[in-house]
């Protein structure tokens, strides 16, 4: 039973939903042995039920179907981040556990518990309830990086969930970066086509991520404003791909009112995966100044396209070993602008070889299924 409750209701195009889409697709293509894959979903009012093909016959359309009849040996995989829903249906989950059904939950990060200042109060409240719920009721917690696994293990111990009578299996698996295998969205508007035309012949630095405090858009703008003020003959264009997020109104306004908007600074706030693929293909490199991540999907997506990456020197990014990655430590405007300049010079001098062995969604799915003991 694979929970896709949030994706089923609406694909908002976030990183987590890309993961849910990609892994769902890979699981459908995998040999699961004695297991049968069933997608499930819940709403605020309705308990978890099977999702079944829409009666209208629409491609990929699913509707809430029959009640779930699970038995010992079955697995409930919380693939989606259903933080508002899973605790609401605790009675159903507890009943499953009593029957011998394994409760396995994918954990993308615990940032709302570590840095509540980056999120709104409602997000942190729901996430806190979900975190305590899985601490009490999950049999296995599948983290998307070793860093998340360590953070989660520390948090559970601090919260008193280290019961010797009940061991939670905490493990880590990597994500994939091959965008075209993530069940990508399609479509490029006329305005986006015009923007791509305006970028023709330009050196493009790509930044991917929802506009929210931890992603570092403000410091990125500081660095590129510095480069523009220095008046370099071939200053790079900064292309931002990211939806409007929480606590980012100041950054959104700063971009919208930027004097170099659509000449040196570009913002695609509703980009399809098709457009993102083209931007990865044509950019000089990917700039990812995020303060904290569970994994950092744009990093592996960039590596999948053999594109160099400039990113913050934090533990989670050091897990991804590649000669295409350059790290920075200082993020004041002057220092970061210099880091960007030096990085682009290295790219021009071809000092960084092409990536040979990028992470794929197939490998990610296989690692997940091995942890679930479906594959050996």
KEKE-3310 file (N, C-alpha, C; in steps of 0.2 Angstrom, whole numbers, plus 5000, padded with zeros to 4 digits):
npx = (5004:5004:5005:4999:4993:4994:4999:4990:4978:4983:4995:5008:5020:5032:5048:5047:5035:5039:5048:5039:5031:5041:5046:5035:5032:5043:5041:5030:5035:5043:5049:5040:5040:5032:5023:5009:5007:4998:4990:4986:4975:4970:4958:4954:4942:4939:4945:4960:4959:4959:4966:4958:4957:4949:4932:4929:4939:4950:4967:4979:4971:4964:4953:4945:4943:4938:4937:4951:4958:4969:4983:4993:5010:5009:5013:5013:5017:5022:5024:5021:5022:5012:5008:4997:4987:4990:4992:4978:4972:4975:4969:4966:4979:4985:4977:4981:4994:4993:4988:4999:5005:5017:5023:5030:5039:5043:5055:5058:5065:5068:5066:5056:5055:5068:5071:5060:5058:5059:5047:5029:5017:5007:5012:5023:5016:5007:5017:5025:5016:5015:5028:5029:5020:5024:5036:5030:5023:5029:5037:5048:5059:5062:5075:5080:5093:5109:5112:5099:5094:5103:5100:5086:5087:5094:5084:5073:5079:5081:5068:5063:5060:5068:5065:5070:5062:5056:5062:5065:5068:5080:5085:5094:5092:5097:5091:5085:5091:5088:5078:5069:5064:5055:5041:5038:5031:5023:5024:5027:5025:5021:5027:5037:5044:5049:5057:5067:5072:5077:5088:5097:5113:5118:5128:5122:5116:5109:5096:5087:5072:5059:5053:5057:5062:5074:5081:5089:5088:5088:5102:5108:5103:5109:5123:5123:5118:5129:5138:5132:5134:5147:5149:5153:5159:5154:5143:5135:5118:5106:5095:5080:5071:5056:5042:5031:5033:5031:5034:5041:5038:5045:5057:5050:5044:5056:5062:5052:5052:5064:5077:5084:5076:5071:5081:5094:5091:5080:5064:5055:5041:5031:5036:5036:5041:5047:5051:5061:5070:5075:5082:5091:5099:5104:5111:5126:5130:5123:5117:5116:5112:5106:5102:5099:5095:5085:5090:5093:5088:5090:5104:5108:5100:5106:5119:5115:5113:5126:5131:5140:5140:5138:5138:5132:5143:5139:5135:5125:5127:5139:5138:5135:5146:5156:5166:5161:5155:5157:5161:5155:5159:5157:5144:5142:5138:5149:5159:5152:5149:5162:5165:5156:5161:5174:5171:5164:5174:5182:5174:5174:5187:5187:5190:5183:5178:5166:5152:5151:5143:5129:5116:5101:5083:5079:5089:5087:5074:5077:5085:5077:5067:5075:5078:5065:5064:5059:5066:5081)
npy = (4994:5010:5026:5040:5052:5066:5070:5064:5072:5085:5090:5099:5102:5102:5098:5086:5081:5078:5067:5058:5055:5050:5039:5031:5028:5021:5010:5004:4999:4989:4972:4965:4953:4943:4953:4964:4979:4993:5008:5020:5032:5045:5057:5072:5068:5055:5039:5029:5022:5011:5017:5019:5016:5029:5030:5036:5034:5041:5045:5041:5045:5044:5037:5038:5022:5005:4999:4996:4980:4973:4962:4952:4953:4962:4979:4996:5010:5025:5036:5048:5065:5065:5074:5081:5072:5058:5057:5060:5048:5039:5028:5019:5016:5010:4999:4992:4989:4981:4970:4965:4972:4981:4997:5009:5023:5037:5049:5065:5076:5084:5098:5107:5105:5107:5120:5130:5144:5146:5142:5143:5144:5135:5125:5120:5115:5105:5097:5093:5086:5075:5070:5066:5056:5046:5043:5036:5025:5020:5007:5007:5019:5028:5037:5051:5054:5052:5061:5066:5054:5054:5066:5063:5052:5057:5066:5058:5051:5062:5065:5055:5042:5031:5017:5002:4991:4992:4993:5005:5004:5014:5020:5025:5031:5035:5048:5050:5058:5059:5068:5065:5053:5054:5055:5067:5084:5093:5106:5122:5139:5153:5165:5160:5154:5165:5171:5161:5163:5176:5172:5166:5163:5168:5167:5156:5155:5143:5142:5132:5129:5131:5147:5151:5154:5146:5143:5152:5163:5177:5179:5175:5184:5196:5193:5192:5205:5212:5207:5213:5227:5228:5228:5218:5213:5201:5197:5185:5178:5176:5163:5159:5146:5142:5140:5151:5153:5151:5164:5173:5184:5197:5193:5189:5201:5209:5202:5204:5218:5221:5230:5224:5213:5200:5203:5202:5195:5182:5174:5160:5155:5145:5134:5120:5103:5100:5112:5115:5105:5109:5121:5115:5109:5120:5128:5136:5131:5125:5134:5133:5139:5134:5134:5123:5106:5091:5082:5088:5089:5097:5097:5083:5082:5092:5086:5074:5080:5083:5095:5108:5112:5124:5125:5126:5123:5110:5096:5087:5089:5085:5072:5068:5063:5070:5077:5087:5096:5111:5119:5132:5143:5156:5168:5182:5196:5201:5191:5180:5183:5183:5170:5164:5170:5165:5151:5151:5154:5143:5133:5138:5136:5122:5114:5105:5088:5079:5072:5054:5044:5046:5047:5038:5037:5023:5017:5023:5018:5004:5004:5008:4998:4987:4990:4989:4976:4969:4968:4958)
npz = (5000:4995:5000:4992:4994:4994:4982:4974:4976:4971:4961:4965:4960:4967:4975:4983:4978:4965:4968:4973:4962:4953:4960:4962:4948:4945:4954:4948:4937:4942:4947:4959:4965:4977:4981:4978:4971:4977:4976:4988:4997:5008:5015:5024:5030:5026:5028:5024:5008:4994:4979:4963:4945:4936:4932:4920:4912:4910:4907:4919:4929:4945:4957:4973:4980:4985:5002:5012:5014:5023:5028:5039:5035:5025:5018:5023:5015:5017:5006:5001:5009:5020:5031:5037:5037:5040:5055:5058:5055:5064:5071:5062:5057:5068:5070:5059:5062:5073:5067:5061:5050:5042:5045:5036:5033:5023:5025:5022:5027:5043:5045:5049:5062:5067:5062:5065:5062:5049:5043:5042:5056:5055:5047:5055:5066:5061:5056:5067:5074:5066:5066:5079:5079:5069:5076:5087:5081:5069:5060:5052:5046:5032:5026:5016:5015:5023:5032:5035:5041:5052:5059:5062:5070:5081:5085:5089:5100:5108:5111:5118:5112:5111:5115:5122:5120:5108:5093:5080:5063:5056:5041:5026:5009:4992:4981:4964:4948:4935:4926:4915:4919:4929:4928:4920:4919:4906:4893:4887:4888:4877:4882:4890:4880:4873:4883:4884:4871:4873:4881:4873:4868:4880:4895:4907:4923:4933:4945:4956:4965:4977:4981:4997:5014:5017:5005:5000:4991:4992:4996:4984:4975:4980:4977:4963:4960:4964:4955:4943:4946:4946:4932:4923:4907:4901:4910:4919:4917:4929:4931:4939:4944:4952:4962:4970:4987:5005:5017:5009:5003:5002:4994:4983:4978:4977:4966:4956:4954:4950:4942:4932:4927:4917:4908:4914:4925:4928:4931:4932:4937:4937:4930:4919:4919:4907:4903:4913:4910:4898:4902:4911:4901:4894:4903:4910:4923:4939:4953:4970:4984:4996:5013:5021:5018:5014:5005:4992:4978:4965:4964:4961:4949:4941:4940:4933:4921:4918:4922:4930:4948:4960:4977:4994:5008:5016:5027:5020:5007:5005:5004:4992:4980:4969:4956:4949:4958:4967:4982:4993:5007:5013:5013:5011:5001:4993:4994:4990:4977:4971:4973:4964:4952:4951:4950:4938:4930:4931:4925:4912:4909:4908:4919:4925:4924:4914:4922:4926:4931:4936:4948:4947:4945:4945:4951:4964:4967:4968:4979:4989:4989:4992:5006:5011:5010:5000:4988:4986)
capx = (5000:5009:5002:5001:4987:4994:5000:4983:4974:4985:5003:5010:5026:5037:5053:5044:5030:5043:5050:5033:5030:5046:5047:5028:5032:5048:5038:5025:5039:5048:5046:5039:5039:5025:5019:5005:5007:4991:4991:4981:4975:4966:4957:4953:4936:4939:4950:4964:4956:4963:4964:4957:4956:4943:4927:4929:4944:4955:4974:4982:4966:4962:4948:4945:4939:4936:4940:4957:4958:4976:4984:5000:5015:5008:5017:5010:5023:5021:5029:5020:5022:5005:5009:4991:4983:4992:4990:4971:4969:4979:4966:4967:4986:4986:4974:4985:5000:4991:4987:5006:5007:5023:5022:5036:5037:5048:5056:5062:5069:5065:5068:5051:5056:5074:5071:5053:5057:5058:5040:5023:5015:5003:5016:5027:5011:5006:5023:5027:5011:5016:5034:5028:5016:5029:5040:5027:5020:5032:5042:5054:5059:5067:5077:5083:5100:5112:5111:5092:5094:5106:5096:5080:5089:5095:5078:5069:5082:5080:5061:5062:5057:5073:5063:5073:5057:5054:5067:5063:5073:5081:5089:5094:5093:5097:5086:5088:5092:5086:5072:5064:5061:5051:5035:5038:5026:5025:5021:5031:5021:5024:5031:5043:5048:5052:5062:5072:5075:5081:5094:5101:5120:5120:5130:5116:5117:5102:5094:5080:5069:5053:5055:5056:5068:5080:5083:5095:5087:5090:5109:5109:5102:5115:5129:5122:5118:5136:5141:5130:5136:5154:5149:5157:5157:5150:5140:5130:5111:5103:5088:5077:5065:5054:5036:5030:5032:5030:5038:5046:5035:5050:5061:5046:5044:5063:5063:5047:5054:5072:5078:5086:5071:5070:5087:5099:5087:5074:5061:5050:5037:5027:5039:5035:5048:5050:5055:5066:5075:5079:5086:5097:5103:5108:5114:5133:5130:5118:5119:5112:5115:5102:5105:5098:5091:5085:5094:5096:5087:5093:5111:5108:5098:5112:5124:5113:5114:5133:5132:5144:5136:5141:5133:5135:5147:5135:5136:5121:5129:5146:5136:5135:5153:5157:5171:5157:5153:5161:5158:5157:5157:5155:5139:5140:5137:5156:5163:5148:5150:5169:5164:5152:5165:5179:5167:5162:5181:5184:5170:5177:5194:5186:5194:5179:5176:5159:5149:5150:5139:5124:5111:5095:5077:5079:5093:5084:5069:5080:5088:5071:5064:5079:5076:5058:5065:5055:5071:5087)
capy = (5000:5016:5032:5046:5056:5073:5070:5062:5078:5090:5090:5106:5102:5103:5093:5080:5078:5074:5061:5053:5053:5046:5032:5028:5026:5015:5004:5001:4995:4984:4966:4965:4946:4941:4958:4967:4986:4996:5015:5022:5039:5047:5064:5074:5065:5048:5034:5027:5017:5010:5021:5014:5020:5033:5027:5040:5031:5046:5042:5042:5047:5039:5040:5034:5016:5001:4999:4992:4974:4971:4957:4951:4953:4968:4985:5002:5014:5032:5039:5056:5068:5067:5076:5083:5066:5052:5057:5060:5041:5035:5022:5014:5014:5006:4993:4988:4987:4975:4964:4963:4976:4985:5004:5011:5030:5040:5055:5069:5080:5086:5105:5111:5104:5110:5128:5133:5151:5145:5139:5146:5141:5129:5120:5117:5112:5099:5093:5091:5080:5069:5067:5062:5050:5041:5041:5031:5020:5017:5001:5008:5026:5028:5044:5052:5055:5050:5067:5066:5049:5055:5071:5060:5047:5061:5069:5053:5050:5068:5065:5049:5037:5026:5012:4996:4986:4993:4996:5008:5003:5020:5019:5030:5029:5041:5050:5050:5065:5059:5071:5062:5047:5056:5056:5074:5088:5096:5112:5128:5145:5158:5170:5156:5153:5172:5171:5157:5166:5181:5169:5163:5166:5171:5162:5156:5151:5141:5141:5129:5128:5135:5153:5150:5157:5142:5141:5157:5167:5183:5180:5174:5191:5200:5191:5194:5212:5214:5206:5218:5233:5228:5229:5214:5213:5196:5195:5179:5179:5172:5161:5156:5142:5140:5142:5156:5149:5155:5169:5175:5190:5202:5191:5189:5208:5211:5200:5207:5225:5221:5234:5219:5208:5198:5205:5198:5191:5179:5170:5156:5154:5140:5130:5113:5099:5101:5119:5114:5101:5113:5125:5112:5108:5125:5132:5134:5128:5126:5138:5130:5141:5133:5134:5116:5102:5084:5079:5093:5086:5100:5095:5077:5083:5095:5081:5070:5083:5084:5102:5109:5114:5128:5124:5128:5117:5107:5089:5083:5090:5081:5065:5067:5064:5072:5082:5093:5100:5116:5122:5139:5144:5163:5170:5189:5198:5202:5185:5175:5185:5181:5163:5163:5172:5160:5145:5151:5154:5136:5130:5140:5133:5115:5110:5100:5083:5077:5066:5048:5039:5050:5044:5037:5035:5016:5015:5025:5013:4998:5004:5008:4991:4983:4992:4986:4968:4967:4965:4956)
capz = (5000:4994:5001:4987:4996:4992:4975:4971:4976:4967:4960:4965:4956:4972:4975:4986:4973:4960:4971:4974:4955:4950:4963:4960:4942:4945:4957:4944:4932:4945:4949:4966:4968:4979:4982:4973:4972:4977:4978:4993:4999:5013:5015:5031:5032:5024:5030:5019:5004:4988:4973:4957:4939:4935:4927:4914:4907:4909:4908:4925:4933:4950:4962:4979:4978:4990:5008:5012:5018:5023:5033:5041:5029:5020:5020:5021:5013:5017:5001:5001:5015:5022:5038:5040:5036:5043:5062:5059:5054:5068:5073:5056:5056:5074:5069:5054:5066:5077:5062:5058:5044:5043:5044:5034:5031:5020:5029:5018:5032:5049:5046:5053:5069:5068:5061:5064:5060:5041:5041:5046:5062:5054:5044:5060:5070:5058:5055:5074:5076:5061:5068:5085:5077:5067:5082:5091:5077:5063:5061:5048:5043:5026:5025:5009:5015:5029:5036:5038:5046:5059:5063:5064:5076:5087:5088:5092:5106:5113:5113:5122:5108:5111:5119:5120:5119:5101:5089:5074:5058:5052:5035:5021:5002:4988:4976:4957:4945:4928:4925:4911:4921:4935:4925:4920:4916:4899:4891:4887:4886:4873:4886:4892:4874:4872:4888:4882:4866:4876:4885:4868:4868:4886:4900:4911:4930:4935:4952:4956:4971:4979:4985:5004:5017:5018:4999:4999:4985:4994:4995:4977:4972:4983:4974:4956:4960:4965:4948:4939:4948:4944:4925:4919:4900:4900:4917:4918:4918:4934:4930:4945:4943:4958:4964:4976:4994:5011:5020:5004:4999:5001:4989:4977:4976:4974:4959:4951:4953:4949:4936:4926:4926:4910:4904:4917:4930:4925:4936:4930:4944:4936:4925:4918:4919:4901:4902:4917:4906:4893:4906:4913:4896:4891:4908:4912:4929:4944:4959:4975:4990:5001:5020:5023:5013:5016:5000:4987:4971:4960:4963:4957:4943:4937:4938:4928:4914:4917:4923:4937:4953:4966:4983:5001:5011:5022:5027:5016:5000:5004:5003:4984:4978:4962:4954:4946:4963:4970:4988:4996:5014:5015:5008:5010:4994:4990:4994:4986:4970:4969:4972:4957:4947:4951:4948:4931:4926:4931:4920:4905:4908:4907:4924:4928:4919:4914:4926:4922:4935:4940:4952:4943:4949:4945:4957:4970:4969:4970:4986:4993:4989:4996:5013:5012:5010:4994:4984:4990)
cpx = (5004:5004:5004:4995:4988:4995:4993:4978:4976:4993:5005:5017:5032:5042:5050:5039:5034:5046:5045:5031:5035:5047:5040:5029:5037:5045:5033:5029:5043:5044:5046:5039:5032:5021:5015:5005:5000:4993:4985:4981:4970:4964:4956:4947:4936:4945:4954:4960:4960:4961:4963:4956:4949:4939:4927:4934:4950:4962:4977:4977:4964:4957:4948:4940:4937:4940:4946:4956:4965:4977:4991:5004:5014:5012:5013:5016:5020:5025:5028:5021:5015:5004:5002:4986:4984:4990:4982:4968:4973:4976:4967:4974:4988:4983:4978:4991:4999:4990:4994:5008:5012:5021:5028:5035:5044:5049:5061:5067:5065:5066:5063:5052:5063:5075:5064:5052:5057:5052:5035:5021:5011:5007:5020:5022:5010:5012:5025:5022:5013:5023:5033:5024:5020:5034:5037:5025:5023:5037:5048:5053:5064:5069:5080:5090:5103:5111:5104:5091:5097:5102:5089:5082:5090:5089:5074:5072:5081:5072:5059:5059:5062:5071:5066:5069:5055:5059:5064:5069:5074:5086:5089:5095:5093:5092:5089:5088:5090:5079:5067:5061:5057:5044:5034:5032:5028:5022:5026:5026:5025:5029:5037:5047:5052:5058:5068:5076:5080:5088:5099:5108:5122:5123:5125:5118:5110:5101:5087:5078:5064:5056:5053:5063:5075:5084:5089:5094:5089:5098:5111:5108:5107:5121:5128:5121:5125:5140:5139:5133:5144:5155:5153:5155:5153:5147:5135:5123:5109:5096:5086:5071:5062:5047:5036:5029:5031:5035:5043:5043:5040:5055:5057:5046:5051:5064:5058:5049:5061:5073:5081:5082:5070:5076:5093:5097:5081:5071:5055:5046:5032:5029:5037:5042:5051:5054:5061:5072:5079:5084:5092:5102:5107:5112:5122:5134:5124:5120:5114:5114:5110:5105:5104:5094:5091:5090:5097:5095:5090:5100:5112:5105:5103:5117:5122:5113:5122:5135:5135:5139:5140:5136:5137:5138:5144:5135:5131:5124:5136:5144:5137:5142:5153:5162:5167:5155:5158:5157:5160:5155:5155:5150:5137:5141:5144:5159:5159:5149:5157:5169:5161:5157:5171:5176:5166:5169:5183:5180:5172:5183:5193:5190:5190:5176:5169:5158:5148:5145:5134:5119:5104:5089:5076:5083:5090:5078:5071:5082:5082:5068:5068:5078:5070:5058:5060:5060:5077:5093)
cpy = (5006:5022:5038:5051:5063:5074:5069:5068:5083:5090:5097:5107:5104:5097:5086:5077:5075:5068:5056:5051:5048:5039:5028:5025:5020:5009:5000:4997:4990:4977:4965:4958:4945:4947:4961:4975:4989:5003:5017:5029:5040:5055:5065:5070:5058:5045:5032:5021:5016:5016:5017:5019:5023:5030:5030:5038:5036:5043:5045:5045:5042:5042:5035:5028:5012:5002:4994:4986:4971:4966:4956:4950:4959:4974:4991:5007:5021:5036:5046:5058:5070:5069:5078:5077:5060:5052:5057:5053:5036:5028:5017:5011:5009:4999:4989:4985:4980:4969:4961:4966:4980:4992:5007:5018:5033:5047:5059:5074:5081:5094:5109:5111:5107:5118:5130:5140:5151:5144:5143:5141:5134:5123:5116:5113:5105:5094:5090:5085:5074:5066:5063:5056:5045:5039:5035:5025:5017:5012:5003:5016:5027:5035:5045:5054:5053:5055:5067:5060:5050:5060:5068:5055:5051:5064:5064:5051:5056:5068:5059:5043:5031:5020:5005:4990:4986:4997:4999:5007:5010:5019:5025:5027:5035:5042:5050:5057:5065:5061:5068:5055:5048:5058:5064:5077:5091:5102:5118:5134:5149:5163:5166:5155:5160:5173:5167:5160:5172:5179:5166:5167:5168:5165:5162:5152:5150:5140:5138:5127:5133:5141:5152:5152:5153:5141:5146:5161:5174:5184:5179:5181:5196:5199:5193:5202:5215:5213:5211:5225:5234:5229:5225:5213:5207:5193:5190:5181:5174:5170:5157:5152:5140:5144:5147:5152:5154:5159:5172:5181:5195:5200:5191:5196:5211:5209:5203:5214:5226:5225:5229:5213:5207:5201:5201:5194:5188:5174:5167:5153:5148:5135:5123:5109:5099:5107:5118:5110:5105:5118:5122:5110:5114:5130:5131:5130:5129:5129:5136:5132:5140:5132:5127:5112:5095:5080:5084:5090:5090:5099:5089:5078:5087:5090:5076:5073:5085:5092:5103:5112:5118:5128:5125:5121:5115:5100:5085:5084:5086:5074:5063:5068:5065:5077:5088:5098:5105:5119:5129:5139:5151:5165:5178:5191:5198:5195:5180:5177:5183:5173:5161:5165:5167:5153:5145:5151:5147:5132:5132:5137:5125:5111:5105:5095:5082:5071:5060:5043:5043:5045:5044:5035:5027:5014:5017:5020:5007:4998:5004:5001:4986:4984:4989:4979:4965:4964:4963:4959)
cpz = (5000:4994:4996:4988:4993:4985:4971:4970:4971:4967:4959:4962:4961:4971:4977:4981:4967:4962:4971:4967:4952:4953:4962:4953:4941:4948:4953:4939:4935:4946:4956:4969:4970:4981:4977:4975:4972:4980:4983:4994:5004:5012:5022:5034:5031:5026:5024:5015:4998:4983:4967:4951:4938:4930:4920:4909:4906:4911:4915:4930:4938:4954:4968:4978:4985:4996:5008:5017:5018:5029:5034:5035:5024:5023:5018:5021:5013:5013:5001:5008:5017:5029:5041:5040:5040:5051:5063:5058:5058:5070:5068:5056:5062:5073:5064:5058:5070:5073:5059:5052:5046:5041:5042:5031:5028:5023:5025:5021:5038:5051:5049:5060:5071:5067:5060:5061:5052:5039:5045:5051:5060:5051:5050:5065:5067:5058:5062:5076:5072:5064:5074:5084:5074:5072:5086:5087:5071:5064:5057:5045:5038:5024:5018:5009:5022:5034:5039:5043:5053:5063:5066:5070:5082:5090:5091:5099:5111:5115:5117:5119:5108:5116:5117:5118:5111:5097:5082:5069:5055:5047:5030:5014:4998:4983:4969:4954:4938:4927:4921:4913:4928:4933:4924:4917:4910:4898:4892:4884:4881:4876:4888:4886:4872:4877:4886:4876:4868:4879:4880:4868:4875:4890:4906:4917:4932:4942:4953:4963:4973:4983:4992:5007:5016:5011:4997:4993:4986:4993:4988:4973:4974:4978:4966:4955:4960:4958:4943:4940:4946:4936:4921:4912:4898:4907:4915:4920:4924:4932:4936:4942:4950:4959:4970:4982:4999:5014:5015:5000:4998:4995:4982:4974:4973:4967:4954:4950:4951:4942:4930:4925:4919:4905:4907:4923:4927:4930:4932:4936:4943:4930:4925:4919:4912:4900:4907:4914:4902:4896:4909:4907:4893:4896:4908:4918:4933:4950:4964:4982:4996:5008:5023:5018:5016:5011:4995:4980:4965:4959:4959:4950:4938:4935:4933:4921:4913:4918:4930:4942:4958:4971:4989:5004:5017:5021:5021:5009:4999:5004:4996:4982:4971:4961:4951:4952:4966:4976:4990:5003:5016:5010:5009:5003:4990:4989:4990:4978:4967:4968:4965:4951:4946:4948:4941:4927:4926:4926:4913:4904:4908:4912:4927:4923:4919:4919:4923:4925:4939:4943:4947:4948:4949:4951:4964:4972:4971:4977:4991:4994:4993:5004:5015:5012:5005:4989:4989:4987)
residu = (UNK:UNK:UNK:UNK:UNK:UNK:UNK:UNK:UNK:UNK:UNK:UNK:UNK:UNK:UNK:UNK:UNK:UNK:UNK:UNK:UNK:UNK:UNK:UNK:UNK:UNK:UNK:UNK:UNK:UNK:UNK:UNK:UNK:UNK:UNK:UNK:UNK:UNK:UNK:UNK:UNK:UNK:UNK:UNK:UNK:UNK:UNK:UNK:UNK:UNK:UNK:UNK:UNK:UNK:UNK:UNK:UNK:UNK:UNK:UNK:UNK:UNK:UNK:UNK:UNK:UNK:UNK:UNK:UNK:UNK:UNK:UNK:UNK:UNK:UNK:UNK:UNK:UNK:UNK:UNK:UNK:UNK:UNK:UNK:UNK:UNK:UNK:UNK:UNK:UNK:UNK:UNK:UNK:UNK:UNK:UNK:UNK:UNK:UNK:UNK:UNK:UNK:UNK:UNK:UNK:UNK:UNK:UNK:UNK:UNK:UNK:UNK:UNK:UNK:UNK:UNK:UNK:UNK:UNK:UNK:UNK:UNK:UNK:UNK:UNK:UNK:UNK:UNK:UNK:UNK:UNK:UNK:UNK:UNK:UNK:UNK:UNK:UNK:UNK:UNK:UNK:UNK:UNK:UNK:UNK:UNK:UNK:UNK:UNK:UNK:UNK:UNK:UNK:UNK:UNK:UNK:UNK:UNK:UNK:UNK:UNK:UNK:UNK:UNK:UNK:UNK:UNK:UNK:UNK:UNK:UNK:UNK:UNK:UNK:UNK:UNK:UNK:UNK:UNK:UNK:UNK:UNK:UNK:UNK:UNK:UNK:UNK:UNK:UNK:UNK:UNK:UNK:UNK:UNK:UNK:UNK:UNK:UNK:UNK:UNK:UNK:UNK:UNK:UNK:UNK:UNK:UNK:UNK:UNK:UNK:UNK:UNK:UNK:UNK:UNK:UNK:UNK:UNK:UNK:UNK:UNK:UNK:UNK:UNK:UNK:UNK:UNK:UNK:UNK:UNK:UNK:UNK:UNK:UNK:UNK:UNK:UNK:UNK:UNK:UNK:UNK:UNK:UNK:UNK:UNK:UNK:UNK:UNK:UNK:UNK:UNK:UNK:UNK:UNK:UNK:UNK:UNK:UNK:UNK:UNK:UNK:UNK:UNK:UNK:UNK:UNK:UNK:UNK:UNK:UNK:UNK:UNK:UNK:UNK:UNK:UNK:UNK:UNK:UNK:UNK:UNK:UNK:UNK:UNK:UNK:UNK:UNK:UNK:UNK:UNK:UNK:UNK:UNK:UNK:UNK:UNK:UNK:UNK:UNK:UNK:UNK:UNK:UNK:UNK:UNK:UNK:UNK:UNK:UNK:UNK:UNK:UNK:UNK:UNK:UNK:UNK:UNK:UNK:UNK:UNK:UNK:UNK:UNK:UNK:UNK:UNK:UNK:UNK:UNK:UNK:UNK:UNK:UNK:UNK:UNK:UNK:UNK:UNK:UNK:UNK:UNK:UNK:UNK:UNK:UNK:UNK:UNK:UNK:UNK:UNK:UNK:UNK:UNK:UNK:UNK:UNK:UNK:UNK:UNK:UNK:UNK:UNK:UNK:UNK:UNK:UNK:UNK:UNK:UNK:UNK:UNK:UNK:UNK:UNK:UNK:UNK)
# end
